[in-house]
Amino acid sequence: MSTGDNHPSGVIDVHAHWLPHSLFGLPPGAPYGPMNDREGQLYLGDLPLSIATAAMSDEAAIVEDMARAGIGIRVLSAPPFAFPLSGEAAGADYALAFNTALADVVARADGKLLGLGIVSLGAPELITTQLTALRDTEGVVGVAVPPVVDGASLNRGTLRHIVSEAARLDLAVLVHPMQIGRPEWADYYLANLIGNPVETATAVANLILSGVKDELPALRICFLHGGGCAPGLLGRWDHGWRARADARGACARPPSEVFEDLYFDTVTHDAPQLEMLCKIAGTDKIVCGSDYPFDMAEPDPVRFAVKHGPDENTLIRAARAFLGMS
């Protein structure tokens, strides 16, 4: 995990995706078809992703985009449909192949790239072994996880084990929604436009109200897309926490207080939303994100973040704190 201090100056983009072409087949249990290239354009099964294949898999294209956007360091993580949801051996093999390739691409980047690995969502002892390997990998600073697995979130089961072990091992945790479909979201890209924010808010609520975040004060965890719809629900959560014992769970503080201990990225697509997020989370917990290279990415992430959120130095300090950089 050691990153030293031999990195370029400038804003750190903590939310960007990369997957080597050799892993486009995706792990067993992936909810969508394999990724594939069609005349230079990337598809997920038969679904066009509206991005060039090279933008996902070519490190030169990634660094070129960083220069265009004024990003000093970019933190790469797998696209969410590459999370190994299965605990079977093939999922562990896929995670190992991704993490090995990630370490290689980071090592070649002269400090411009860092990485967040993946783990197979199976037996706890295997997850601990995989997380320990990430901790011991130069340039890999943490792990990316989905917000929900098999109907459970960060307060129980596999994901609870991951965040507990990540806190113990001093690894950052990035929570990225999986875009889980529902029949009423079948049209208009609603699985993303509504589903992603709801998945993220579900994870935030479970982490807070279960008391897990207070049990793990060392946990450095970031929720993407500005925390989804969680910021707009905080008042309701606080009211429920005061009014009902079952809503309070094991949370000893109002949810809005615990919220200030979490990190959030700037991919809100809306200036008032980012301004509200800064007000309720605190500017020291806001990190720049881009969601590169997807069509839902913020096209000018640094300009948007600085214009409507913290200044560059505050963004850099927050990202370094989240990533555990010296």
KOLLUMRO-907433 format. One record per residue (C-alpha): residue number from 1; x, y, z. Coordinates in Angstrom, 3 decimals, decimal comma. Example, Ala and Ser with C-alpha at 12.3 -4.5 7.8 and 13.67 -1.06 7.14 Angstrom:
{node 1; {12,300; -4,500; 7,800}}
{node 2; {13,670; -1,060; 7,140}}
END
This chain:
{node 1; {0,000; 0,000; 0,000}}
{node 2; {2,934; 2,345; 0,545}}
{node 3; {2,737; 5,268; -1,851}}
{node 4; {5,655; 7,327; -0,611}}
{node 5; {5,470; 10,968; -1,657}}
{node 6; {6,849; 10,752; -5,181}}
{node 7; {3,602; 11,752; -6,845}}
{node 8; {2,763; 14,709; -9,081}}
{node 9; {1,111; 17,714; -7,518}}
{node 10; {-2,454; 18,606; -8,391}}
{node 11; {-5,992; 17,462; -7,730}}
{node 12; {-6,524; 13,741; -7,066}}
{node 13; {-9,396; 12,021; -8,877}}
{node 14; {-10,483; 9,168; -6,593}}
{node 15; {-13,271; 7,861; -8,867}}
{node 16; {-12,093; 6,524; -12,236}}
{node 17; {-12,410; 3,123; -13,861}}
{node 18; {-10,024; 0,794; -15,667}}
{node 19; {-10,172; -2,812; -16,806}}
{node 20; {-7,559; -4,606; -18,927}}
{node 21; {-8,806; -6,095; -22,163}}
{node 22; {-7,845; -9,575; -20,955}}
{node 23; {-10,518; -9,353; -18,225}}
{node 24; {-13,396; -8,115; -20,385}}
{node 25; {-15,022; -11,554; -19,938}}
{node 26; {-15,985; -10,485; -16,381}}
{node 27; {-16,110; -12,770; -13,329}}
{node 28; {-18,619; -15,580; -12,776}}
{node 29; {-21,939; -14,299; -11,504}}
{node 30; {-21,624; -10,935; -13,253}}
{node 31; {-25,177; -9,627; -13,795}}
{node 32; {-24,495; -8,479; -17,354}}
{node 33; {-22,930; -10,040; -20,423}}
{node 34; {-19,181; -9,871; -21,071}}
{node 35; {-17,624; -6,622; -22,228}}
{node 36; {-16,583; -6,585; -25,844}}
{node 37; {-15,079; -4,284; -28,422}}
{node 38; {-16,986; -3,465; -31,603}}
{node 39; {-15,021; -1,297; -34,016}}
{node 40; {-13,370; 0,611; -31,200}}
{node 41; {-16,536; 1,071; -29,125}}
{node 42; {-17,175; -0,719; -25,833}}
{node 43; {-20,240; -2,877; -25,259}}
{node 44; {-21,536; -4,668; -22,161}}
{node 45; {-23,167; -7,681; -23,717}}
{node 46; {-25,253; -6,032; -26,429}}
{node 47; {-25,553; -2,746; -24,530}}
{node 48; {-23,445; 0,087; -26,002}}
{node 49; {-21,557; 1,967; -23,285}}
{node 50; {-21,020; 5,063; -25,448}}
{node 51; {-17,277; 5,098; -24,805}}
{node 52; {-14,204; 4,148; -26,763}}
{node 53; {-12,731; 0,809; -25,748}}
{node 54; {-9,317; 2,405; -25,300}}
{node 55; {-10,715; 4,794; -22,689}}
{node 56; {-11,359; 1,823; -20,406}}
{node 57; {-8,297; -0,310; -21,054}}
{node 58; {-5,468; 1,895; -22,349}}
{node 59; {-3,350; 3,634; -19,721}}
{node 60; {-2,057; 6,155; -22,281}}
{node 61; {-5,639; 7,278; -22,978}}
{node 62; {-6,245; 7,613; -19,238}}
{node 63; {-3,157; 9,771; -18,699}}
{node 64; {-4,033; 11,891; -21,742}}
{node 65; {-7,480; 12,559; -20,281}}
{node 66; {-5,877; 13,509; -16,963}}
{node 67; {-3,743; 16,124; -18,708}}
{node 68; {-6,810; 17,525; -20,466}}
{node 69; {-8,789; 17,720; -17,215}}
{node 70; {-5,981; 19,106; -15,042}}
{node 71; {-5,808; 16,032; -12,796}}
{node 72; {-2,511; 15,345; -11,039}}
{node 73; {-3,203; 11,796; -9,800}}
{node 74; {-5,966; 9,394; -10,781}}
{node 75; {-7,055; 6,454; -8,616}}
{node 76; {-8,187; 3,519; -10,762}}
{node 77; {-10,819; 0,979; -9,730}}
{node 78; {-12,701; -1,725; -11,590}}
{node 79; {-16,029; -0,911; -13,237}}
{node 80; {-18,761; -2,162; -10,899}}
{node 81; {-19,901; -4,972; -13,179}}
{node 82; {-16,421; -6,497; -12,697}}
{node 83; {-16,906; -7,050; -8,953}}
{node 84; {-16,557; -10,822; -8,285}}
{node 85; {-19,903; -11,392; -6,590}}
{node 86; {-19,412; -15,155; -6,464}}
{node 87; {-17,383; -16,755; -3,697}}
{node 88; {-16,293; -19,602; -5,952}}
{node 89; {-12,676; -20,149; -6,934}}
{node 90; {-13,105; -18,501; -10,334}}
{node 91; {-14,095; -15,260; -8,601}}
{node 92; {-10,923; -15,323; -6,524}}
{node 93; {-8,879; -16,009; -9,656}}
{node 94; {-10,486; -13,030; -11,380}}
{node 95; {-9,764; -10,754; -8,406}}
{node 96; {-6,139; -11,879; -8,337}}
{node 97; {-5,753; -11,294; -12,082}}
{node 98; {-7,239; -7,796; -11,792}}
{node 99; {-5,167; -6,838; -8,762}}
{node 100; {-1,970; -8,091; -10,411}}
{node 101; {-2,685; -6,140; -13,599}}
{node 102; {-3,624; -3,064; -11,542}}
{node 103; {-0,325; -3,178; -9,654}}
{node 104; {1,526; -3,379; -12,975}}
{node 105; {-0,244; -0,411; -14,568}}
{node 106; {0,245; 1,695; -11,431}}
{node 107; {3,947; 0,815; -11,290}}
{node 108; {4,443; 2,026; -14,881}}
{node 109; {2,755; 5,395; -14,343}}
{node 110; {5,531; 7,396; -12,599}}
{node 111; {3,259; 8,219; -9,672}}
{node 112; {0,353; 9,513; -11,790}}
{node 113; {-1,848; 6,510; -11,026}}
{node 114; {-2,876; 4,717; -7,839}}
{node 115; {-5,170; 1,717; -7,490}}
{node 116; {-8,093; 0,308; -5,536}}
{node 117; {-8,245; -3,468; -5,785}}
{node 118; {-11,142; -5,917; -5,644}}
{node 119; {-11,847; -9,024; -3,584}}
{node 120; {-14,025; -12,037; -4,228}}
{node 121; {-17,121; -11,866; -2,079}}
{node 122; {-16,812; -15,302; -0,502}}
{node 123; {-15,338; -16,866; 2,640}}
{node 124; {-14,154; -14,365; 5,275}}
{node 125; {-10,698; -15,945; 5,594}}
{node 126; {-10,153; -15,648; 1,836}}
{node 127; {-11,250; -12,021; 1,876}}
{node 128; {-8,788; -11,291; 4,683}}
{node 129; {-5,991; -12,911; 2,664}}
{node 130; {-6,895; -10,847; -0,393}}
{node 131; {-7,095; -7,593; 1,566}}
{node 132; {-3,749; -8,288; 3,216}}
{node 133; {-2,219; -8,776; -0,232}}
{node 134; {-3,637; -5,406; -1,313}}
{node 135; {-2,135; -3,753; 1,748}}
{node 136; {1,260; -5,154; 0,804}}
{node 137; {1,072; -4,029; -2,851}}
{node 138; {2,924; -0,836; -3,777}}
{node 139; {0,615; 1,837; -5,160}}
{node 140; {-2,621; 0,048; -4,201}}
{node 141; {-4,294; 2,093; -1,483}}
{node 142; {-7,526; 0,261; -0,793}}
{node 143; {-10,457; -1,737; -2,094}}
{node 144; {-13,591; -0,972; -4,111}}
{node 145; {-16,832; -2,732; -3,112}}
{node 146; {-20,520; -2,697; -4,047}}
{node 147; {-23,026; -1,228; -1,565}}
{node 148; {-25,254; -4,315; -1,467}}
{node 149; {-24,491; -8,047; -1,825}}
{node 150; {-27,177; -10,744; -1,634}}
{node 151; {-29,612; -8,405; 0,070}}
{node 152; {-27,129; -7,305; 2,765}}
{node 153; {-25,193; -4,077; 3,057}}
{node 154; {-22,232; -2,776; 5,083}}
{node 155; {-23,768; -3,681; 8,444}}
{node 156; {-23,674; -7,474; 8,093}}
{node 157; {-22,203; -10,424; 6,262}}
{node 158; {-19,497; -10,170; 3,647}}
{node 159; {-19,428; -6,391; 3,335}}
{node 160; {-19,292; -5,934; 7,124}}
{node 161; {-16,251; -8,224; 7,183}}
{node 162; {-14,586; -6,248; 4,398}}
{node 163; {-14,974; -2,857; 6,077}}
{node 164; {-13,865; -4,240; 9,431}}
{node 165; {-10,739; -5,772; 7,933}}
{node 166; {-10,046; -2,697; 5,810}}
{node 167; {-10,077; -0,555; 8,957}}
{node 168; {-7,711; -2,968; 10,682}}
{node 169; {-5,357; -3,086; 7,694}}
{node 170; {-5,464; 0,703; 7,093}}
{node 171; {-7,015; 0,396; 3,627}}
{node 172; {-9,365; 2,940; 2,063}}
{node 173; {-12,798; 1,662; 0,994}}
{node 174; {-14,598; 3,027; -2,074}}
{node 175; {-18,301; 2,126; -2,363}}
{node 176; {-19,613; 2,015; -5,940}}
{node 177; {-23,210; 1,066; -6,825}}
{node 178; {-23,886; -1,932; -9,061}}
{node 179; {-26,877; -0,520; -10,973}}
{node 180; {-29,159; -3,333; -9,808}}
{node 181; {-32,275; -3,390; -11,977}}
{node 182; {-35,919; -3,507; -10,940}}
{node 183; {-38,948; -3,922; -13,238}}
{node 184; {-40,159; -0,367; -12,666}}
{node 185; {-36,715; 0,926; -13,676}}
{node 186; {-36,578; -0,932; -16,983}}
{node 187; {-36,970; 2,213; -19,121}}
{node 188; {-35,171; 5,534; -19,474}}
{node 189; {-31,919; 4,334; -17,848}}
{node 190; {-33,677; 4,515; -14,472}}
{node 191; {-31,594; 1,630; -13,095}}
{node 192; {-28,758; 4,151; -13,153}}
{node 193; {-30,579; 7,461; -12,696}}
{node 194; {-32,582; 6,237; -9,686}}
{node 195; {-31,035; 2,882; -8,818}}
{node 196; {-27,459; 4,053; -8,292}}
{node 197; {-28,345; 6,859; -5,832}}
{node 198; {-30,718; 4,562; -3,925}}
{node 199; {-28,120; 1,781; -3,601}}
{node 200; {-25,595; 4,252; -2,228}}
{node 201; {-28,047; 5,801; 0,239}}
{node 202; {-28,941; 2,295; 1,435}}
{node 203; {-25,284; 1,598; 2,235}}
{node 204; {-24,781; 4,942; 3,984}}
{node 205; {-27,868; 4,412; 6,154}}
{node 206; {-26,890; 0,868; 7,100}}
{node 207; {-23,337; 1,895; 7,983}}
{node 208; {-24,549; 4,763; 10,180}}
{node 209; {-27,657; 3,376; 11,878}}
{node 210; {-26,062; 0,010; 12,669}}
{node 211; {-23,349; 1,793; 14,633}}
{node 212; {-20,656; 0,147; 12,483}}
{node 213; {-18,964; 3,440; 11,606}}
{node 214; {-18,703; 4,396; 15,262}}
{node 215; {-17,352; 0,907; 16,032}}
{node 216; {-14,687; 1,455; 13,349}}
{node 217; {-13,365; 4,983; 13,875}}
{node 218; {-10,281; 4,192; 11,756}}
{node 219; {-12,428; 3,252; 8,734}}
{node 220; {-11,798; 5,574; 5,795}}
{node 221; {-14,767; 5,092; 3,479}}
{node 222; {-15,979; 7,101; 0,486}}
{node 223; {-19,409; 7,011; -1,128}}
{node 224; {-19,548; 7,999; -4,781}}
{node 225; {-21,892; 10,175; -6,828}}
{node 226; {-22,027; 12,601; -3,924}}
{node 227; {-23,502; 9,981; -1,611}}
{node 228; {-26,465; 9,353; -3,900}}
{node 229; {-29,696; 10,548; -2,290}}
{node 230; {-28,337; 10,225; 1,263}}
{node 231; {-27,635; 13,963; 1,746}}
{node 232; {-31,252; 14,826; 0,970}}
{node 233; {-32,536; 12,206; 3,425}}
{node 234; {-30,466; 13,151; 6,460}}
{node 235; {-33,207; 15,236; 8,064}}
{node 236; {-35,613; 12,309; 7,773}}
{node 237; {-33,025; 9,922; 9,212}}
{node 238; {-32,370; 12,249; 12,161}}
{node 239; {-36,098; 12,474; 12,857}}
{node 240; {-36,494; 8,697; 12,689}}
{node 241; {-33,450; 8,220; 14,926}}
{node 242; {-35,085; 10,389; 17,598}}
{node 243; {-38,613; 9,037; 17,152}}
{node 244; {-38,136; 5,271; 16,878}}
{node 245; {-35,894; 2,785; 18,655}}
{node 246; {-35,939; 0,423; 15,671}}
{node 247; {-34,685; 3,203; 13,386}}
{node 248; {-31,993; 4,144; 15,888}}
{node 249; {-30,397; 0,709; 15,750}}
{node 250; {-27,054; 0,805; 17,528}}
{node 251; {-26,282; 4,369; 16,467}}
{node 252; {-25,478; 6,484; 19,513}}
{node 253; {-25,383; 9,809; 17,657}}
{node 254; {-27,784; 11,521; 15,250}}
{node 255; {-27,057; 10,284; 11,711}}
{node 256; {-26,124; 13,781; 10,584}}
{node 257; {-23,216; 13,754; 13,052}}
{node 258; {-21,896; 10,401; 11,839}}
{node 259; {-22,305; 11,604; 8,248}}
{node 260; {-19,481; 14,067; 8,871}}
{node 261; {-17,075; 11,141; 9,405}}
{node 262; {-17,606; 9,824; 5,852}}
{node 263; {-16,051; 10,874; 2,544}}
{node 264; {-17,994; 11,743; -0,618}}
{node 265; {-16,938; 12,533; -4,158}}
{node 266; {-18,008; 15,513; -6,253}}
{node 267; {-19,880; 13,675; -9,041}}
{node 268; {-23,260; 15,264; -8,272}}
{node 269; {-24,007; 16,693; -11,764}}
{node 270; {-25,568; 19,677; -10,069}}
{node 271; {-24,065; 22,738; -8,375}}
{node 272; {-26,672; 23,162; -5,572}}
{node 273; {-26,345; 19,453; -4,758}}
{node 274; {-22,574; 19,749; -4,338}}
{node 275; {-22,943; 22,938; -2,320}}
{node 276; {-25,410; 21,199; 0,023}}
{node 277; {-23,087; 18,202; 0,341}}
{node 278; {-20,192; 20,463; 1,346}}
{node 279; {-22,371; 22,158; 3,944}}
{node 280; {-23,562; 18,988; 5,660}}
{node 281; {-20,491; 16,737; 5,259}}
{node 282; {-17,812; 19,424; 5,646}}
{node 283; {-15,357; 20,439; 2,953}}
{node 284; {-12,624; 18,332; 4,558}}
{node 285; {-14,587; 15,206; 3,569}}
{node 286; {-15,187; 16,078; -0,104}}
{node 287; {-12,893; 14,501; -2,704}}
{node 288; {-12,767; 15,090; -6,432}}
{node 289; {-14,246; 12,399; -8,656}}
{node 290; {-14,812; 12,049; -12,374}}
{node 291; {-16,420; 8,623; -13,043}}
{node 292; {-14,100; 8,377; -16,063}}
{node 293; {-14,705; 7,050; -18,721}}
{node 294; {-18,473; 6,474; -18,508}}
{node 295; {-21,159; 8,565; -20,177}}
{node 296; {-22,376; 9,620; -16,711}}
{node 297; {-18,945; 11,049; -15,904}}
{node 298; {-18,370; 14,672; -14,970}}
{node 299; {-16,614; 15,946; -18,141}}
{node 300; {-14,598; 18,691; -16,417}}
{node 301; {-14,219; 17,335; -12,877}}
{node 302; {-11,650; 19,729; -11,431}}
{node 303; {-13,328; 22,866; -12,741}}
{node 304; {-16,750; 21,704; -11,511}}
{node 305; {-15,433; 20,701; -8,081}}
{node 306; {-13,519; 23,914; -7,477}}
{node 307; {-16,248; 26,199; -8,827}}
{node 308; {-19,015; 24,717; -6,677}}
{node 309; {-17,137; 23,012; -3,833}}
{node 310; {-13,815; 23,183; -1,976}}
{node 311; {-10,717; 24,853; -3,422}}
{node 312; {-7,930; 22,765; -4,963}}
{node 313; {-5,798; 22,535; -1,832}}
{node 314; {-8,754; 21,399; 0,281}}
{node 315; {-9,677; 18,763; -2,310}}
{node 316; {-6,092; 17,491; -2,341}}
{node 317; {-5,861; 17,321; 1,468}}
{node 318; {-9,158; 15,450; 1,690}}
{node 319; {-8,123; 12,922; -0,965}}
{node 320; {-4,743; 12,310; 0,647}}
{node 321; {-6,444; 11,777; 4,014}}
{node 322; {-8,975; 9,352; 2,533}}
{node 323; {-6,268; 7,398; 0,670}}
{node 324; {-3,899; 7,312; 3,658}}
{node 325; {-1,103; 9,039; 1,724}}
{node 326; {1,832; 10,309; 3,742}}
END
